[in-house]
Amino acid sequence: MTAVCVMVLGTTSGAGKSWLTTALCRHYARQGLKVAPFKAQNMSNNARVVAGPGGALGEIGSAQYFQALAARAEPEVRMNPLLLKPEADTRSQVVLMGQVSEELSTMPWRGRSEKVWPAITAALDALRAENDVVVIEGAGSPAEINLHASDIVNMRIARHAQARCLLVTDIDRGGAFAHLYGTWALLPEDERALIKGFVLNKFRGDATLLAPGPQMLQELTGVPTVATLPMWWQHGLPEEDGVFDDRTLASGAVQTTIAVIAWPRISNLDEFQPLKNVPGVRLVWARSPADCAGADWIVLPGSKATVADLAWLRTQGLDQAVAQHAAQGGAVLGICGGLQMLGEALIDTHGIDGNAPGLGLLPLVTAFDPQKTVRHTQARFSALAGRWSALSGVETAGYEIHHGQTAQHPAMAAKGDVAREVIPGLAWQNAAGNVLGCYLHGLFEDPRVLHALFGASAPTLESVFDGLADFLQTHVEPGVLDALIQPD
């Protein structure tokens, strides 16, 4: 039996596709069905390490990783066969079936589509053969008529799978009915027939005031509005595509303010979601020195373009803000690319990222390597001093995605200036104890780390996924979700 495909399309980016897809994955999994998510192409620097062919490990977009967990499925590369990781405004690293492809990375965008289509359809067909339901996420809008001929992620996928499609729009932006009608109207007739329902997302107020809009829209299109989803900020799912949610006020009295440097090519932003859910913690996205004022911690996150983001940091004057914070004994944490920046120098002899002096807060040097490290990692912190001493002896698990290899600075080490290595080859601390750098992503997703640092916990992913499914069942018209998966 071939799986039924339910597809979530959006009138715009940020309409709520990833959120709705995740909720659908958990909803159908709770019905006892075998479910898998799928997104043909994702453009994001939020990536996770998952299983690939033949036991190898590869990368997929974080959204599909969380969707797989919601579906109670093992995340794997077929769920997101093509991942584009932006390195600059006009350049992306292309990851096909979990592995970086230099050929595709240098190929013109329009020429890439036909090259990758066989791999995309093979991945989708294989998932359909192994599951009862495949929940597919589109990208951007399916009605970008300039891109329709080279489409590999929206309606071409919908046609290939004969998917039952929901079209979601962000009503908080205004113009929701025009967005829905305009998107539907720009599609060819055979593709319009695949749209089974409209979804109004992020609605504030009294839903009865929408009438007669939904009825008029159905008269124009033949498509019913099947759900009006209220605005819901605290659902607990990480934001997709690097969208910053400034609603990060702590629950209860603020005890710890954490400023995360929000440079242009920030990666793995989703790993900070648990911090937003810890009582007493306020998370700030820092783009200027003023955003760091009063912070207890400053976090330098991952980066897809470390040297370029380091240059941006200096242009904004944030390098001085970080240095001043550290000099005053404030806690500084660098993760992956952030760790690399904390050292004395970044050395690139292979043309991967560029050369640059570091911030000089750790006596380390990083050399970029053509071979990318992609793996799951389990580790235990040894004894730490100062501001990070609470992590001493804590076991943790996470993942690594990086080109750089970091070591003690030889000349400084010869003079006795060495960083305390608190996880062999992965994490280092300065002599004063307030600056910590670590290659391990996902620290704050580990309950052991959260408890050690804050004496608290964040909601589990399982509770978040169940909450999404409950919310969906409450606000979707009765019978709609079941009807979507009924045989024709």
ZALUMKOL-463808 format. One record per residue (C-alpha): residue number from 1; chain; x, y, z. Coordinates in steps of 0.05 Angstrom, whole numbers. Each point is the difference from the previous one (the first is absolute). Last residue first. Example, Ala and Ser with C-alpha at 12.3 -4.5 7.8 and 13.67 -1.06 7.14 Angstrom:
# residues 2
@nr:2	kette:A	px:273	py:-21	pz:143;
@nr:1	kette:A	px:-27	py:-69	pz:13;
END
This chain:
# residues 488
@nr:488	kette:A	px:-204	py:163	pz:-61;
@nr:487	kette:A	px:28	py:-30	pz:63;
@nr:486	kette:A	px:-11	py:39	pz:64;
@nr:485	kette:A	px:60	py:40	pz:25;
@nr:484	kette:A	px:-28	py:70	pz:-6;
@nr:483	kette:A	px:-68	py:-22	pz:26;
@nr:482	kette:A	px:29	py:-16	pz:68;
@nr:481	kette:A	px:28	py:70	pz:7;
@nr:480	kette:A	px:-64	py:33	pz:-23;
@nr:479	kette:A	px:-48	py:-40	pz:44;
@nr:478	kette:A	px:-16	py:57	pz:48;
@nr:477	kette:A	px:24	py:69	pz:-22;
@nr:476	kette:A	px:70	py:14	pz:24;
@nr:475	kette:A	px:7	py:41	pz:64;
@nr:474	kette:A	px:0	py:-51	pz:57;
@nr:473	kette:A	px:35	py:-55	pz:-39;
@nr:472	kette:A	px:56	py:47	pz:-19;
@nr:471	kette:A	px:11	py:24	pz:71;
@nr:470	kette:A	px:2	py:-72	pz:25;
@nr:469	kette:A	px:51	py:-18	pz:-54;
@nr:468	kette:A	px:45	py:58	pz:18;
@nr:467	kette:A	px:-5	py:-16	pz:74;
@nr:466	kette:A	px:19	py:-72	pz:-14;
@nr:465	kette:A	px:62	py:24	pz:-37;
@nr:464	kette:A	px:20	py:47	pz:56;
@nr:463	kette:A	px:-11	py:-54	pz:53;
@nr:462	kette:A	px:44	py:-48	pz:-39;
@nr:461	kette:A	px:52	py:54	pz:-9;
@nr:460	kette:A	px:6	py:5	pz:75;
@nr:459	kette:A	px:-18	py:65	pz:34;
@nr:458	kette:A	px:61	py:36	pz:29;
@nr:457	kette:A	px:36	py:-19	pz:64;
@nr:456	kette:A	px:26	py:34	pz:61;
@nr:455	kette:A	px:60	py:4	pz:46;
@nr:454	kette:A	px:27	py:53	pz:-48;
@nr:453	kette:A	px:69	py:-23	pz:-23;
@nr:452	kette:A	px:1	py:-72	pz:25;
@nr:451	kette:A	px:-74	py:-11	pz:-16;
@nr:450	kette:A	px:6	py:27	pz:-70;
@nr:449	kette:A	px:62	py:-42	pz:-13;
@nr:448	kette:A	px:-33	py:-64	pz:24;
@nr:447	kette:A	px:-63	py:16	pz:-39;
@nr:446	kette:A	px:40	py:0	pz:-66;
@nr:445	kette:A	px:-31	py:46	pz:-51;
@nr:444	kette:A	px:43	py:56	pz:27;
@nr:443	kette:A	px:63	py:-35	pz:-21;
@nr:442	kette:A	px:-25	py:-13	pz:-71;
@nr:441	kette:A	px:62	py:17	pz:-39;
@nr:440	kette:A	px:68	py:-24	pz:25;
@nr:439	kette:A	px:61	py:38	pz:-25;
@nr:438	kette:A	px:10	py:35	pz:66;
@nr:437	kette:A	px:31	py:65	pz:25;
@nr:436	kette:A	px:-3	py:24	pz:72;
@nr:435	kette:A	px:20	py:68	pz:27;
@nr:434	kette:A	px:-12	py:14	pz:75;
@nr:433	kette:A	px:52	py:-46	pz:31;
@nr:432	kette:A	px:57	py:50	pz:10;
@nr:431	kette:A	px:48	py:-49	pz:-34;
@nr:430	kette:A	px:-42	py:-5	pz:-62;
@nr:429	kette:A	px:-44	py:-61	pz:-15;
@nr:428	kette:A	px:3	py:-51	pz:-57;
@nr:427	kette:A	px:-48	py:-48	pz:-33;
@nr:426	kette:A	px:2	py:-52	pz:-56;
@nr:425	kette:A	px:69	py:-31	pz:-8;
@nr:424	kette:A	px:-3	py:-33	pz:69;
@nr:423	kette:A	px:-58	py:30	pz:39;
@nr:422	kette:A	px:22	py:49	pz:54;
@nr:421	kette:A	px:66	py:20	pz:-32;
@nr:420	kette:A	px:26	py:58	pz:43;
@nr:419	kette:A	px:29	py:50	pz:-49;
@nr:418	kette:A	px:75	py:8	pz:-2;
@nr:417	kette:A	px:47	py:58	pz:13;
@nr:416	kette:A	px:64	py:-35	pz:24;
@nr:415	kette:A	px:48	py:36	pz:-46;
@nr:414	kette:A	px:3	py:-59	pz:-48;
@nr:413	kette:A	px:-76	py:-1	pz:2;
@nr:412	kette:A	px:-1	py:71	pz:-26;
@nr:411	kette:A	px:45	py:-18	pz:-59;
@nr:410	kette:A	px:-39	py:-64	pz:-16;
@nr:409	kette:A	px:-71	py:29	pz:6;
@nr:408	kette:A	px:-39	py:-59	pz:30;
@nr:407	kette:A	px:-44	py:-37	pz:-50;
@nr:406	kette:A	px:-62	py:9	pz:-43;
@nr:405	kette:A	px:-21	py:-36	pz:-64;
@nr:404	kette:A	px:-48	py:38	pz:-44;
@nr:403	kette:A	px:-48	py:-29	pz:-51;
@nr:402	kette:A	px:-59	py:-7	pz:47;
@nr:401	kette:A	px:-64	py:-38	pz:16;
@nr:400	kette:A	px:2	py:-34	pz:68;
@nr:399	kette:A	px:-58	py:-31	pz:40;
@nr:398	kette:A	px:-25	py:-5	pz:71;
@nr:397	kette:A	px:5	py:-42	pz:62;
@nr:396	kette:A	px:17	py:19	pz:71;
@nr:395	kette:A	px:31	py:-27	pz:64;
@nr:394	kette:A	px:12	py:50	pz:55;
@nr:393	kette:A	px:65	py:-9	pz:40;
@nr:392	kette:A	px:10	py:75	pz:10;
@nr:391	kette:A	px:-56	py:38	pz:-35;
@nr:390	kette:A	px:-16	py:42	pz:62;
@nr:389	kette:A	px:72	py:26	pz:-3;
@nr:388	kette:A	px:-17	py:44	pz:-60;
@nr:387	kette:A	px:7	py:68	pz:34;
@nr:386	kette:A	px:65	py:-18	pz:35;
@nr:385	kette:A	px:35	py:-66	pz:-12;
@nr:384	kette:A	px:-16	py:-63	pz:-39;
@nr:383	kette:A	px:16	py:-71	pz:20;
@nr:382	kette:A	px:-9	py:-49	pz:-58;
@nr:381	kette:A	px:-61	py:5	pz:-45;
@nr:380	kette:A	px:-26	py:-66	pz:-25;
@nr:379	kette:A	px:-12	py:-17	pz:-72;
@nr:378	kette:A	px:-48	py:-31	pz:-50;
@nr:377	kette:A	px:6	py:21	pz:-73;
@nr:376	kette:A	px:-42	py:-8	pz:-62;
@nr:375	kette:A	px:38	py:13	pz:-64;
@nr:374	kette:A	px:15	py:45	pz:-59;
@nr:373	kette:A	px:72	py:25	pz:-5;
@nr:372	kette:A	px:11	py:30	pz:-69;
@nr:371	kette:A	px:64	py:-17	pz:-37;
@nr:370	kette:A	px:27	py:61	pz:-35;
@nr:369	kette:A	px:34	py:21	pz:66;
@nr:368	kette:A	px:1	py:69	pz:30;
@nr:367	kette:A	px:55	py:12	pz:51;
@nr:366	kette:A	px:-20	py:28	pz:68;
@nr:365	kette:A	px:48	py:30	pz:51;
@nr:364	kette:A	px:-9	py:1	pz:75;
@nr:363	kette:A	px:23	py:45	pz:58;
@nr:362	kette:A	px:-72	py:19	pz:17;
@nr:361	kette:A	px:-26	py:71	pz:4;
@nr:360	kette:A	px:41	py:24	pz:-59;
@nr:359	kette:A	px:-57	py:25	pz:-42;
@nr:358	kette:A	px:26	py:-37	pz:-61;
@nr:357	kette:A	px:46	py:26	pz:-55;
@nr:356	kette:A	px:-26	py:-19	pz:-69;
@nr:355	kette:A	px:11	py:-47	pz:-58;
@nr:354	kette:A	px:-55	py:-22	pz:-48;
@nr:353	kette:A	px:-58	py:-49	pz:-2;
@nr:352	kette:A	px:17	py:-60	pz:-44;
@nr:351	kette:A	px:58	py:23	pz:-43;
@nr:350	kette:A	px:44	py:-58	pz:19;
@nr:349	kette:A	px:55	py:33	pz:41;
@nr:348	kette:A	px:-49	py:31	pz:49;
@nr:347	kette:A	px:26	py:21	pz:68;
@nr:346	kette:A	px:-44	py:30	pz:54;
@nr:345	kette:A	px:39	py:34	pz:55;
@nr:344	kette:A	px:4	py:16	pz:75;
@nr:343	kette:A	px:-62	py:-38	pz:23;
@nr:342	kette:A	px:-70	py:25	pz:18;
@nr:341	kette:A	px:-20	py:0	pz:-74;
@nr:340	kette:A	px:9	py:-75	pz:-5;
@nr:339	kette:A	px:-45	py:-11	pz:60;
@nr:338	kette:A	px:-54	py:43	pz:-32;
@nr:337	kette:A	px:6	py:-42	pz:-63;
@nr:336	kette:A	px:-14	py:-62	pz:43;
@nr:335	kette:A	px:-33	py:29	pz:63;
@nr:334	kette:A	px:33	py:57	pz:38;
@nr:333	kette:A	px:-22	py:16	pz:71;
@nr:332	kette:A	px:18	py:63	pz:39;
@nr:331	kette:A	px:-16	py:10	pz:74;
@nr:330	kette:A	px:16	py:69	pz:27;
@nr:329	kette:A	px:64	py:10	pz:39;
@nr:328	kette:A	px:8	py:74	pz:-15;
@nr:327	kette:A	px:52	py:-16	pz:-54;
@nr:326	kette:A	px:-49	py:-48	pz:-32;
@nr:325	kette:A	px:-54	py:53	pz:-7;
@nr:324	kette:A	px:51	py:50	pz:-26;
@nr:323	kette:A	px:24	py:-50	pz:-52;
@nr:322	kette:A	px:-71	py:-16	pz:-22;
@nr:321	kette:A	px:-19	py:73	pz:-6;
@nr:320	kette:A	px:65	py:15	pz:-37;
@nr:319	kette:A	px:-14	py:-55	pz:-50;
@nr:318	kette:A	px:-72	py:27	pz:-6;
@nr:317	kette:A	px:24	py:64	pz:-32;
@nr:316	kette:A	px:-48	py:-12	pz:-58;
@nr:315	kette:A	px:57	py:-3	pz:-50;
@nr:314	kette:A	px:38	py:-48	pz:45;
@nr:313	kette:A	px:-58	py:-49	pz:3;
@nr:312	kette:A	px:-10	py:6	pz:-75;
@nr:311	kette:A	px:73	py:-20	pz:-11;
@nr:310	kette:A	px:-11	py:-60	pz:46;
@nr:309	kette:A	px:-62	py:-17	pz:-41;
@nr:308	kette:A	px:41	py:0	pz:-64;
@nr:307	kette:A	px:54	py:-43	pz:33;
@nr:306	kette:A	px:-50	py:-51	pz:27;
@nr:305	kette:A	px:-44	py:-7	pz:-61;
@nr:304	kette:A	px:-51	py:-54	pz:19;
@nr:303	kette:A	px:2	py:24	pz:72;
@nr:302	kette:A	px:-13	py:-33	pz:68;
@nr:301	kette:A	px:-16	py:42	pz:60;
@nr:300	kette:A	px:40	py:52	pz:40;
@nr:299	kette:A	px:-36	py:2	pz:66;
@nr:298	kette:A	px:5	py:59	pz:48;
@nr:297	kette:A	px:-21	py:-16	pz:71;
@nr:296	kette:A	px:-24	py:43	pz:58;
@nr:295	kette:A	px:-25	py:54	pz:-48;
@nr:294	kette:A	px:-8	py:71	pz:27;
@nr:293	kette:A	px:21	py:33	pz:-65;
@nr:292	kette:A	px:6	py:-51	pz:-56;
@nr:291	kette:A	px:-55	py:30	pz:-43;
@nr:290	kette:A	px:35	py:68	pz:6;
@nr:289	kette:A	px:61	py:-30	pz:-34;
@nr:288	kette:A	px:-41	py:-13	pz:-63;
@nr:287	kette:A	px:-33	py:-60	pz:-34;
@nr:286	kette:A	px:-15	py:-40	pz:63;
@nr:285	kette:A	px:-59	py:-48	pz:2;
@nr:284	kette:A	px:-21	py:0	pz:73;
@nr:283	kette:A	px:-23	py:-60	pz:40;
@nr:282	kette:A	px:-30	py:10	pz:70;
@nr:281	kette:A	px:6	py:-58	pz:49;
@nr:280	kette:A	px:-41	py:-2	pz:64;
@nr:279	kette:A	px:-38	py:-63	pz:-18;
@nr:278	kette:A	px:32	py:-39	pz:-57;
@nr:277	kette:A	px:-41	py:0	pz:-64;
@nr:276	kette:A	px:40	py:51	pz:-40;
@nr:275	kette:A	px:63	py:-39	pz:18;
@nr:274	kette:A	px:-31	py:-62	pz:-31;
@nr:273	kette:A	px:-4	py:36	pz:-68;
@nr:272	kette:A	px:76	py:13	pz:-2;
@nr:271	kette:A	px:15	py:-61	pz:-43;
@nr:270	kette:A	px:-45	py:29	pz:-55;
@nr:269	kette:A	px:51	py:51	pz:-20;
@nr:268	kette:A	px:41	py:-55	pz:-31;
@nr:267	kette:A	px:37	py:50	pz:-45;
@nr:266	kette:A	px:9	py:75	pz:2;
@nr:265	kette:A	px:20	py:27	pz:-68;
@nr:264	kette:A	px:-19	py:73	pz:12;
@nr:263	kette:A	px:24	py:6	pz:72;
@nr:262	kette:A	px:-50	py:-6	pz:57;
@nr:261	kette:A	px:45	py:1	pz:61;
@nr:260	kette:A	px:-39	py:-36	pz:55;
@nr:259	kette:A	px:-10	py:42	pz:63;
@nr:258	kette:A	px:-21	py:-40	pz:61;
@nr:257	kette:A	px:-34	py:34	pz:58;
@nr:256	kette:A	px:-3	py:-41	pz:64;
@nr:255	kette:A	px:-46	py:9	pz:60;
@nr:254	kette:A	px:-60	py:33	pz:-33;
@nr:253	kette:A	px:-60	py:-5	pz:46;
@nr:252	kette:A	px:-55	py:-45	pz:-25;
@nr:251	kette:A	px:-4	py:-28	pz:-70;
@nr:250	kette:A	px:57	py:32	pz:-38;
@nr:249	kette:A	px:-13	py:48	pz:-57;
@nr:248	kette:A	px:21	py:-28	pz:-67;
@nr:247	kette:A	px:-52	py:31	pz:-46;
@nr:246	kette:A	px:53	py:23	pz:-48;
@nr:245	kette:A	px:-11	py:-60	pz:-44;
@nr:244	kette:A	px:56	py:0	pz:-51;
@nr:243	kette:A	px:-11	py:-37	pz:-65;
@nr:242	kette:A	px:62	py:-41	pz:-15;
@nr:241	kette:A	px:-34	py:-44	pz:-51;
@nr:240	kette:A	px:-46	py:-36	pz:50;
@nr:239	kette:A	px:-18	py:21	pz:71;
@nr:238	kette:A	px:8	py:-54	pz:52;
@nr:237	kette:A	px:-63	py:-34	pz:26;
@nr:236	kette:A	px:-21	py:20	pz:70;
@nr:235	kette:A	px:-73	py:18	pz:-14;
@nr:234	kette:A	px:9	py:66	pz:36;
@nr:233	kette:A	px:-18	py:50	pz:-54;
@nr:232	kette:A	px:-70	py:-23	pz:-18;
@nr:231	kette:A	px:-44	py:44	pz:-45;
@nr:230	kette:A	px:-65	py:-37	pz:-11;
@nr:229	kette:A	px:-7	py:-52	pz:-56;
@nr:228	kette:A	px:-60	py:8	pz:-46;
@nr:227	kette:A	px:-11	py:-67	pz:-34;
@nr:226	kette:A	px:-34	py:-33	pz:-59;
@nr:225	kette:A	px:-12	py:60	pz:-46;
@nr:224	kette:A	px:-36	py:-35	pz:-57;
@nr:223	kette:A	px:25	py:-3	pz:-72;
@nr:222	kette:A	px:-50	py:9	pz:-58;
@nr:221	kette:A	px:40	py:61	pz:-22;
@nr:220	kette:A	px:-46	py:60	pz:-4;
@nr:219	kette:A	px:-57	py:-28	pz:41;
@nr:218	kette:A	px:50	py:-26	pz:51;
@nr:217	kette:A	px:30	py:70	pz:6;
@nr:216	kette:A	px:-69	py:30	pz:11;
@nr:215	kette:A	px:-14	py:-50	pz:56;
@nr:214	kette:A	px:67	py:12	pz:33;
@nr:213	kette:A	px:-10	py:76	pz:-2;
@nr:212	kette:A	px:-72	py:2	pz:24;
@nr:211	kette:A	px:18	py:-3	pz:56;
@nr:210	kette:A	px:68	py:14	pz:31;
@nr:209	kette:A	px:-33	py:35	pz:60;
@nr:208	kette:A	px:-21	py:-69	pz:27;
@nr:207	kette:A	px:74	py:-14	pz:13;
@nr:206	kette:A	px:2	py:51	pz:57;
@nr:205	kette:A	px:70	py:26	pz:13;
@nr:204	kette:A	px:70	py:-15	pz:-24;
@nr:203	kette:A	px:14	py:-50	pz:-56;
@nr:202	kette:A	px:70	py:-28	pz:-9;
@nr:201	kette:A	px:-19	py:-49	pz:-56;
@nr:200	kette:A	px:-59	py:-3	pz:-48;
@nr:199	kette:A	px:0	py:-68	pz:-34;
@nr:198	kette:A	px:-30	py:-13	pz:-69;
@nr:197	kette:A	px:-21	py:-70	pz:-21;
@nr:196	kette:A	px:3	py:-54	pz:-53;
@nr:195	kette:A	px:49	py:31	pz:-50;
@nr:194	kette:A	px:17	py:-56	pz:-49;
@nr:193	kette:A	px:-52	py:24	pz:-51;
@nr:192	kette:A	px:38	py:66	pz:-4;
@nr:191	kette:A	px:58	py:-39	pz:-29;
@nr:190	kette:A	px:-40	py:-27	pz:-58;
@nr:189	kette:A	px:-28	py:70	pz:-14;
@nr:188	kette:A	px:68	py:34	pz:-4;
@nr:187	kette:A	px:17	py:41	pz:62;
@nr:186	kette:A	px:-3	py:76	pz:0;
@nr:185	kette:A	px:-72	py:1	pz:24;
@nr:184	kette:A	px:15	py:-42	pz:62;
@nr:183	kette:A	px:56	py:46	pz:22;
@nr:182	kette:A	px:-41	py:62	pz:-13;
@nr:181	kette:A	px:-60	py:-28	pz:38;
@nr:180	kette:A	px:40	py:-18	pz:61;
@nr:179	kette:A	px:41	py:63	pz:1;
@nr:178	kette:A	px:-61	py:43	pz:-13;
@nr:177	kette:A	px:-37	py:-34	pz:57;
@nr:176	kette:A	px:60	py:11	pz:46;
@nr:175	kette:A	px:11	py:74	pz:-16;
@nr:174	kette:A	px:27	py:16	pz:69;
@nr:173	kette:A	px:65	py:-23	pz:31;
@nr:172	kette:A	px:-36	py:-32	pz:59;
@nr:171	kette:A	px:-39	py:-44	pz:-49;
@nr:170	kette:A	px:62	py:-42	pz:-14;
@nr:169	kette:A	px:-21	py:-47	pz:-54;
@nr:168	kette:A	px:-6	py:-76	pz:-7;
@nr:167	kette:A	px:-17	py:-40	pz:-62;
@nr:166	kette:A	px:-17	py:-73	pz:15;
@nr:165	kette:A	px:16	py:-51	pz:-54;
@nr:164	kette:A	px:-22	py:-71	pz:-12;
@nr:163	kette:A	px:61	py:-28	pz:-36;
@nr:162	kette:A	px:-3	py:-32	pz:-69;
@nr:161	kette:A	px:72	py:-20	pz:17;
@nr:160	kette:A	px:31	py:23	pz:-66;
@nr:159	kette:A	px:-51	py:57	pz:-6;
@nr:158	kette:A	px:15	py:26	pz:70;
@nr:157	kette:A	px:75	py:-6	pz:-13;
@nr:156	kette:A	px:-7	py:41	pz:-63;
@nr:155	kette:A	px:-46	py:46	pz:40;
@nr:154	kette:A	px:51	py:19	pz:53;
@nr:153	kette:A	px:73	py:-22	pz:8;
@nr:152	kette:A	px:30	py:-14	pz:-68;
@nr:151	kette:A	px:-23	py:61	pz:-40;
@nr:150	kette:A	px:41	py:18	pz:-61;
@nr:149	kette:A	px:-58	py:21	pz:-45;
@nr:148	kette:A	px:-38	py:31	pz:59;
@nr:147	kette:A	px:56	py:47	pz:21;
@nr:146	kette:A	px:-24	py:64	pz:-35;
@nr:145	kette:A	px:-71	py:-19	pz:17;
@nr:144	kette:A	px:13	py:2	pz:75;
@nr:143	kette:A	px:-67	py:-31	pz:17;
@nr:142	kette:A	px:23	py:-59	pz:42;
@nr:141	kette:A	px:23	py:49	pz:54;
@nr:140	kette:A	px:60	py:-7	pz:46;
@nr:139	kette:A	px:16	py:-73	pz:7;
@nr:138	kette:A	px:-45	py:-61	pz:2;
@nr:137	kette:A	px:-6	py:-50	pz:57;
@nr:136	kette:A	px:-21	py:-71	pz:-11;
@nr:135	kette:A	px:-34	py:-46	pz:50;
@nr:134	kette:A	px:10	py:-72	pz:-22;
@nr:133	kette:A	px:-54	py:-48	pz:25;
@nr:132	kette:A	px:-2	py:-76	pz:4;
@nr:131	kette:A	px:75	py:-10	pz:-6;
@nr:130	kette:A	px:53	py:-43	pz:-34;
@nr:129	kette:A	px:-18	py:7	pz:-74;
@nr:128	kette:A	px:-15	py:74	pz:9;
@nr:127	kette:A	px:69	py:11	pz:30;
@nr:126	kette:A	px:32	py:-35	pz:-60;
@nr:125	kette:A	px:-40	py:42	pz:-49;
@nr:124	kette:A	px:21	py:64	pz:35;
@nr:123	kette:A	px:74	py:-17	pz:-1;
@nr:122	kette:A	px:-3	py:-23	pz:-73;
@nr:121	kette:A	px:-38	py:63	pz:-18;
@nr:120	kette:A	px:54	py:45	pz:30;
@nr:119	kette:A	px:58	py:-40	pz:-29;
@nr:118	kette:A	px:-30	py:3	pz:-70;
@nr:117	kette:A	px:-14	py:76	pz:7;
@nr:116	kette:A	px:71	py:19	pz:19;
@nr:115	kette:A	px:30	py:12	pz:-69;
@nr:114	kette:A	px:-66	py:26	pz:-27;
@nr:113	kette:A	px:0	py:55	pz:52;
@nr:112	kette:A	px:73	py:20	pz:-1;
@nr:111	kette:A	px:0	py:36	pz:-66;
@nr:110	kette:A	px:-44	py:55	pz:28;
@nr:109	kette:A	px:46	py:12	pz:59;
@nr:108	kette:A	px:65	py:4	pz:-40;
@nr:107	kette:A	px:49	py:-55	pz:21;
@nr:106	kette:A	px:55	py:15	pz:50;
@nr:105	kette:A	px:-33	py:-33	pz:60;
@nr:104	kette:A	px:-26	py:-56	pz:-44;
@nr:103	kette:A	px:70	py:-23	pz:-18;
@nr:102	kette:A	px:26	py:11	pz:71;
@nr:101	kette:A	px:-53	py:-47	pz:27;
@nr:100	kette:A	px:-2	py:-2	pz:76;
@nr:99	kette:A	px:-32	py:-64	pz:26;
@nr:98	kette:A	px:-68	py:-13	pz:33;
@nr:97	kette:A	px:-37	py:-24	pz:-61;
@nr:96	kette:A	px:23	py:62	pz:-37;
@nr:95	kette:A	px:30	py:58	pz:40;
@nr:94	kette:A	px:12	py:63	pz:-40;
@nr:93	kette:A	px:42	py:56	pz:30;
@nr:92	kette:A	px:-33	py:66	pz:-18;
@nr:91	kette:A	px:22	py:62	pz:-37;
@nr:90	kette:A	px:-32	py:66	pz:-20;
@nr:89	kette:A	px:-15	py:33	pz:67;
@nr:88	kette:A	px:57	py:-37	pz:32;
@nr:87	kette:A	px:12	py:-69	pz:32;
@nr:86	kette:A	px:-72	py:-24	pz:-5;
@nr:85	kette:A	px:-10	py:-74	pz:17;
@nr:84	kette:A	px:-43	py:-33	pz:-53;
@nr:83	kette:A	px:-27	py:-69	pz:20;
@nr:82	kette:A	px:-25	py:-50	pz:-52;
@nr:81	kette:A	px:-23	py:-70	pz:20;
@nr:80	kette:A	px:-41	py:22	pz:60;
@nr:79	kette:A	px:-36	py:-61	pz:27;
@nr:78	kette:A	px:46	py:-45	pz:-39;
@nr:77	kette:A	px:57	py:21	pz:46;
@nr:76	kette:A	px:-25	py:-34	pz:63;
@nr:75	kette:A	px:-38	py:15	pz:64;
@nr:74	kette:A	px:-26	py:-63	pz:34;
@nr:73	kette:A	px:-76	py:5	pz:3;
@nr:72	kette:A	px:-46	py:17	pz:57;
@nr:71	kette:A	px:-36	py:49	pz:-47;
@nr:70	kette:A	px:18	py:57	pz:48;
@nr:69	kette:A	px:72	py:-25	pz:-1;
@nr:68	kette:A	px:-2	py:1	pz:-76;
@nr:67	kette:A	px:-29	py:70	pz:1;
@nr:66	kette:A	px:56	py:23	pz:46;
@nr:65	kette:A	px:53	py:-25	pz:-49;
@nr:64	kette:A	px:-40	py:28	pz:-58;
@nr:63	kette:A	px:2	py:69	pz:31;
@nr:62	kette:A	px:74	py:-7	pz:17;
@nr:61	kette:A	px:18	py:-5	pz:-74;
@nr:60	kette:A	px:38	py:-64	pz:-18;
@nr:59	kette:A	px:72	py:-20	pz:7;
@nr:58	kette:A	px:36	py:-66	pz:-9;
@nr:57	kette:A	px:26	py:-61	pz:37;
@nr:56	kette:A	px:22	py:-64	pz:-35;
@nr:55	kette:A	px:-32	py:-67	pz:19;
@nr:54	kette:A	px:-8	py:-22	pz:-72;
@nr:53	kette:A	px:-44	py:58	pz:-21;
@nr:52	kette:A	px:-8	py:57	pz:51;
@nr:51	kette:A	px:-20	py:6	pz:73;
@nr:50	kette:A	px:-6	py:69	pz:29;
@nr:49	kette:A	px:41	py:61	pz:21;
@nr:48	kette:A	px:-42	py:63	pz:5;
@nr:47	kette:A	px:-3	py:66	pz:-38;
@nr:46	kette:A	px:-22	py:71	pz:12;
@nr:45	kette:A	px:38	py:38	pz:-54;
@nr:44	kette:A	px:-63	py:-2	pz:-42;
@nr:43	kette:A	px:-25	py:-9	pz:-71;
@nr:42	kette:A	px:-41	py:-63	pz:-3;
@nr:41	kette:A	px:-13	py:-41	pz:-62;
@nr:40	kette:A	px:-44	py:-62	pz:-9;
@nr:39	kette:A	px:-33	py:4	pz:67;
@nr:38	kette:A	px:-25	py:-65	pz:29;
@nr:37	kette:A	px:-29	py:-24	pz:66;
@nr:36	kette:A	px:-13	py:-74	pz:17;
@nr:35	kette:A	px:-60	py:-34	pz:32;
@nr:34	kette:A	px:-17	py:-71	pz:19;
@nr:33	kette:A	px:-72	py:5	pz:25;
@nr:32	kette:A	px:-24	py:-14	pz:70;
@nr:31	kette:A	px:-46	py:60	pz:2;
@nr:30	kette:A	px:50	py:36	pz:44;
@nr:29	kette:A	px:49	py:-2	pz:-59;
@nr:28	kette:A	px:-52	py:37	pz:-42;
@nr:27	kette:A	px:-5	py:57	pz:50;
@nr:26	kette:A	px:76	py:2	pz:13;
@nr:25	kette:A	px:16	py:9	pz:-73;
@nr:24	kette:A	px:-57	py:49	pz:-9;
@nr:23	kette:A	px:28	py:44	pz:55;
@nr:22	kette:A	px:69	py:0	pz:-32;
@nr:21	kette:A	px:-29	py:18	pz:-67;
@nr:20	kette:A	px:-39	py:57	pz:31;
@nr:19	kette:A	px:62	py:30	pz:33;
@nr:18	kette:A	px:42	py:-8	pz:-62;
@nr:17	kette:A	px:-53	py:32	pz:-45;
@nr:16	kette:A	px:-17	py:59	pz:46;
@nr:15	kette:A	px:-5	py:60	pz:-47;
@nr:14	kette:A	px:73	py:18	pz:10;
@nr:13	kette:A	px:15	py:-3	pz:-75;
@nr:12	kette:A	px:-61	py:19	pz:-39;
@nr:11	kette:A	px:-67	py:-29	pz:-24;
@nr:10	kette:A	px:20	py:-66	pz:32;
@nr:9	kette:A	px:-6	py:-72	pz:-20;
@nr:8	kette:A	px:-9	py:-60	pz:47;
@nr:7	kette:A	px:-4	py:-68	pz:-35;
@nr:6	kette:A	px:-36	py:-63	pz:21;
@nr:5	kette:A	px:25	py:-62	pz:-37;
@nr:4	kette:A	px:-34	py:-67	pz:4;
@nr:3	kette:A	px:51	py:-56	pz:6;
@nr:2	kette:A	px:6	py:-54	pz:-53;
@nr:1	kette:A	px:-25	py:-69	pz:18;
END
